[in-house]
């Protein structure tokens, strides 16, 4: 999933995931809850990542990462 994304943006992705992992429900400016379900999206450059959180063992699962024009076409 990250192979097609420029390295600079992959670095941004990793920094954002580290911040999200510290507190997945914190009100972060780059995170928004998706209206359709329990998933969240986060921005990193011109790209977006979609993830969800499993509360029982606090697991953050990144579902997808793609350019912002393509991320919601699934």
C-alpha distances in whole Angstrom, upper triangle without the diagonal:
4,6,7,8,11,13,15,12,10,14,15,12,13,17,16,15,18,20,19,19,23,24,21,24,25,26,24,24,20,20,21,21,20,23,22,22,21,18,17,15,15,15,14,16,15,12,12,10,12,13,16,19,21,24,26,24,22,19,16,13,10,9,7,6,8,11,14,15,13,11,15,15,14
4,6,5,8,9,11,9,7,10,12,9,10,14,14,13,16,18,18,18,22,23,21,24,25,25,22,23,19,19,21,22,21,25,24,24,23,19,18,16,15,14,12,13,13,11,11,10,13,14,18,20,22,25,27,25,23,20,17,14,11,12,9,7,8,11,14,16,14,13,16,17,17
4,6,8,9,12,11,9,12,14,12,13,17,17,17,19,22,21,22,25,27,25,28,29,29,26,26,22,23,24,25,25,28,27,27,26,23,22,19,18,17,15,16,15,13,14,14,16,18,21,24,26,29,30,28,26,23,20,18,15,15,12,10,10,12,16,17,15,15,19,19,19
4,7,9,12,10,10,13,14,13,15,18,18,18,21,23,23,24,27,28,26,28,29,29,26,25,22,22,24,25,24,27,27,27,26,23,22,19,18,16,14,14,13,11,13,14,16,19,22,25,27,30,32,30,28,25,22,19,16,16,12,10,8,10,13,14,13,13,17,17,17
4,6,8,7,6,10,11,10,12,15,15,15,18,20,20,21,24,25,24,26,26,26,23,22,18,19,21,23,22,26,26,26,25,22,20,17,15,13,11,11,10,8,11,12,15,17,21,23,26,29,31,29,27,24,20,19,15,15,12,9,8,8,12,14,13,13,16,17,18
4,6,5,6,9,10,11,13,15,15,17,19,20,21,22,25,27,25,28,27,27,24,23,19,21,23,25,25,29,29,29,28,24,22,19,17,15,11,10,11,10,13,14,18,20,24,26,29,32,34,32,29,26,23,21,18,19,15,12,11,11,14,16,16,16,20,21,22
4,5,5,6,9,10,11,12,14,15,17,19,20,21,23,25,24,27,27,27,23,23,20,21,24,26,26,30,30,30,29,25,23,20,17,15,12,11,13,12,15,15,19,20,24,26,28,31,33,30,28,25,22,21,18,19,17,13,13,14,17,19,19,18,22,23,24
4,6,5,7,9,10,11,13,15,16,17,19,20,22,24,23,26,25,25,21,20,17,19,22,25,26,29,30,30,29,25,22,19,16,14,10,9,11,11,14,15,19,20,24,26,29,31,33,31,28,25,22,22,19,20,18,14,14,14,16,19,19,19,22,24,25
4,5,5,6,9,10,10,12,14,15,16,18,20,22,21,23,22,22,19,18,14,16,19,21,22,25,26,26,25,21,19,16,13,10,7,6,8,8,10,11,15,17,21,23,26,28,31,28,25,23,20,19,15,17,14,11,11,10,12,15,16,15,18,20,21
4,5,5,6,9,10,10,12,14,15,16,19,21,19,22,22,22,19,19,16,17,20,22,22,26,26,26,24,21,18,16,13,12,8,9,11,10,11,11,14,16,19,21,24,26,28,26,23,20,17,16,13,15,13,10,11,12,14,17,17,15,19,21,21
4,5,5,6,9,10,11,13,14,15,17,20,19,22,21,22,18,18,15,17,20,23,24,27,28,27,26,22,20,17,14,13,9,10,13,12,13,13,16,17,20,22,24,26,29,26,23,21,18,18,15,18,16,13,14,15,17,20,20,19,22,24,24
4,5,5,6,9,10,11,12,14,16,18,17,19,18,19,15,15,12,14,17,20,21,25,26,25,23,20,17,14,11,9,6,7,11,10,11,11,14,16,19,20,23,25,28,26,22,20,17,17,14,17,15,12,13,13,15,18,18,17,20,22,23
4,6,5,6,9,10,11,12,15,16,15,18,17,18,14,15,11,12,15,17,18,22,23,22,20,17,14,12,9,8,6,9,11,9,9,8,11,12,15,17,20,22,25,23,19,17,14,14,11,13,12,9,11,12,13,17,17,14,17,20,20
4,5,5,6,9,10,10,13,15,14,18,17,18,15,16,14,14,17,19,21,25,25,24,22,18,16,14,12,12,9,12,15,13,12,11,13,13,16,17,19,21,23,21,18,16,13,13,11,14,14,12,14,16,17,21,20,18,21,23,23
4,6,5,6,9,10,11,13,14,16,15,16,13,14,12,13,17,19,21,25,26,25,22,19,16,15,12,11,9,12,15,14,13,12,15,15,17,18,21,22,24,22,18,17,14,15,14,17,16,14,16,17,18,22,22,19,22,25,25
4,5,5,6,9,10,11,11,13,13,13,10,11,9,9,13,15,17,21,23,21,19,16,13,11,8,8,7,11,14,12,11,10,12,12,14,15,18,19,22,20,17,15,12,14,12,15,14,12,15,16,16,20,20,17,19,22,22
4,5,5,6,9,10,9,13,13,14,12,14,11,11,14,15,17,21,22,20,17,14,12,11,9,10,10,14,16,13,12,9,11,10,12,12,15,17,19,17,14,12,9,10,9,12,13,12,15,17,17,21,20,17,19,22,22
4,6,5,7,9,10,13,13,15,12,15,13,13,16,18,20,24,25,23,20,17,15,15,12,13,13,16,19,17,15,13,15,13,14,14,16,17,19,17,14,13,11,13,12,16,16,15,18,20,21,24,24,21,23,26,25
4,5,5,7,8,11,9,11,9,12,11,11,14,16,19,22,24,22,19,17,14,14,11,12,12,16,18,17,15,14,15,13,15,14,17,17,20,18,14,14,12,14,14,17,18,17,19,21,20,24,24,21,23,26,26
4,5,6,5,8,8,10,8,11,10,9,12,13,16,19,21,18,15,13,11,11,9,12,12,16,18,16,14,12,12,10,11,10,13,14,17,15,11,11,9,11,11,14,15,15,18,20,19,23,22,19,20,24,23
4,5,6,9,10,13,12,15,14,12,15,16,18,21,22,20,17,15,13,14,12,15,15,19,21,19,16,14,14,11,11,10,12,12,15,12,9,9,7,10,11,15,16,16,20,22,22,25,25,21,23,26,25
4,6,9,9,12,11,15,15,14,16,17,20,23,25,22,19,17,15,16,15,17,17,21,23,21,19,17,17,14,14,12,14,13,16,14,10,11,11,14,15,18,20,20,23,25,25,28,28,24,26,29,28
4,6,6,9,10,13,13,12,14,15,18,21,22,20,16,15,13,15,14,17,18,21,24,21,19,17,16,14,13,11,13,12,14,13,10,11,10,14,15,18,20,20,23,25,24,28,27,24,25,28,27
4,6,9,9,12,12,9,11,11,14,17,19,16,12,11,10,11,11,14,16,20,22,19,16,14,13,10,9,7,10,10,13,12,9,9,8,11,12,15,17,17,20,22,21,25,24,20,21,24,23
4,6,8,12,12,9,10,10,13,16,18,15,12,12,10,12,12,16,18,21,23,21,18,16,14,12,10,9,11,11,14,14,11,12,11,14,15,17,19,19,22,24,22,26,25,22,22,25,24
4,6,9,11,9,11,12,15,18,20,18,15,14,12,13,13,15,17,20,22,21,18,17,16,14,14,12,15,14,17,17,14,15,14,16,17,19,21,21,23,24,23,26,26,23,23,27,26
4,7,9,7,9,10,14,16,19,18,15,15,12,13,12,14,16,19,21,20,17,16,16,15,15,15,18,17,21,21,17,18,16,18,18,20,21,21,23,23,21,24,25,22,22,26,26
4,6,5,8,11,14,17,20,19,16,15,11,11,9,11,13,15,18,17,14,14,14,14,15,15,18,18,22,22,18,18,15,18,17,19,19,18,20,20,19,22,23,20,20,24,25
4,6,8,11,14,17,20,20,18,16,12,11,9,9,12,13,15,15,13,14,15,16,17,18,21,22,25,25,21,21,18,20,18,20,20,18,19,19,17,20,21,19,19,23,24
4,7,10,13,16,18,18,17,14,10,8,5,5,8,10,12,11,10,10,12,13,15,16,20,21,25,24,20,19,16,17,15,17,16,14,15,15,13,17,18,15,16,20,21
4,7,10,13,15,15,13,10,7,6,4,7,10,13,14,13,10,9,10,10,11,13,17,18,21,21,17,17,13,14,13,15,14,14,15,16,14,17,18,15,15,19,19
4,6,9,12,12,11,9,6,5,6,9,13,15,15,14,11,11,10,10,11,13,17,18,22,22,18,18,15,15,14,15,15,15,16,16,14,17,17,14,14,17,18
4,6,9,8,7,6,4,6,9,12,15,18,18,16,13,12,9,10,9,11,15,16,19,20,17,17,14,14,14,14,15,15,17,18,16,18,18,14,13,17,17
4,6,6,7,6,5,7,10,13,16,19,18,16,12,11,9,10,10,13,16,17,21,22,19,18,15,15,14,13,13,15,16,17,14,16,15,12,10,14,13
4,6,8,8,9,10,14,16,20,22,21,19,16,15,12,13,13,15,18,19,22,24,22,21,18,18,17,16,17,18,19,19,17,18,17,15,12,15,15
4,7,8,10,12,15,18,21,23,22,20,16,15,12,13,12,15,17,19,22,24,22,20,18,17,17,15,16,18,19,20,17,18,17,14,11,13,12
4,6,8,11,15,18,21,24,23,20,17,15,11,11,9,12,13,15,18,20,18,17,15,14,15,13,15,17,19,21,19,20,18,15,13,15,14
4,7,10,14,17,20,23,23,20,16,14,10,9,7,8,10,12,15,16,14,14,12,12,13,12,14,17,19,21,19,21,20,16,15,17,16
4,7,10,14,17,20,19,16,13,10,7,6,5,8,10,13,16,17,14,13,10,10,10,9,11,13,15,17,16,18,17,13,12,15,13
4,7,10,13,17,17,14,10,8,6,5,6,9,12,14,17,18,15,13,10,10,9,10,11,12,14,16,14,17,16,12,12,15,15
4,7,10,13,13,10,7,5,4,6,9,12,15,17,21,20,17,16,12,12,9,10,9,9,11,12,11,14,13,10,10,14,14
4,7,10,11,9,6,5,7,8,11,13,17,19,22,21,18,16,13,13,10,12,11,9,11,12,10,14,14,11,12,16,16
4,6,7,6,5,7,9,11,15,17,21,22,26,25,21,20,16,16,13,14,12,10,10,10,9,12,13,11,13,16,17
4,6,5,6,8,11,13,17,19,22,24,27,26,22,20,17,17,13,15,13,10,10,10,10,13,14,12,15,18,19
4,5,8,11,14,17,20,22,26,28,31,30,26,24,21,20,17,18,15,12,11,9,9,12,14,13,16,19,20
4,7,10,14,17,20,23,27,29,32,31,28,25,22,21,17,17,14,11,9,6,6,9,11,11,14,16,18
4,7,10,13,17,20,23,26,29,28,25,22,18,17,13,14,10,7,6,4,5,8,9,8,11,13,15
4,7,10,14,17,20,23,26,25,22,19,15,14,11,11,8,6,6,6,5,9,9,7,9,12,13
4,7,10,13,17,19,22,21,18,16,12,10,7,7,6,4,7,9,9,12,11,8,10,13,13
4,7,11,14,17,20,19,16,14,10,9,6,5,5,6,9,11,11,13,12,8,9,12,11
4,7,10,13,16,15,13,10,7,5,4,5,7,9,12,15,15,17,16,12,13,15,14
4,7,10,13,13,10,8,6,6,7,8,10,13,16,19,18,20,19,15,15,18,16
4,6,9,9,7,6,5,6,9,11,14,16,19,22,21,24,22,19,19,21,19
4,6,6,5,5,7,8,11,13,16,19,22,25,25,27,25,22,21,24,21
4,6,5,7,9,11,15,16,20,22,25,28,27,30,28,25,24,27,25
4,6,8,11,13,17,18,22,24,28,31,30,33,31,27,27,29,27
4,6,9,12,15,17,21,23,27,30,30,33,31,27,27,30,27
4,7,10,13,15,19,20,24,27,27,30,28,24,25,27,25
4,6,10,12,15,17,21,24,24,27,25,22,22,25,22
4,6,9,12,14,18,20,21,24,22,18,19,22,20
4,6,9,11,15,18,19,21,19,16,17,19,17
4,6,8,11,15,15,18,16,12,14,16,14
4,7,10,14,14,16,14,10,12,13,11
4,7,10,11,13,10,7,10,11,10
4,7,9,11,9,7,10,12,11
4,6,8,6,5,9,10,11
4,5,5,6,9,11,13
4,5,5,8,10,12
4,6,8,8,12
4,6,6,8
4,6,7
4,6
4
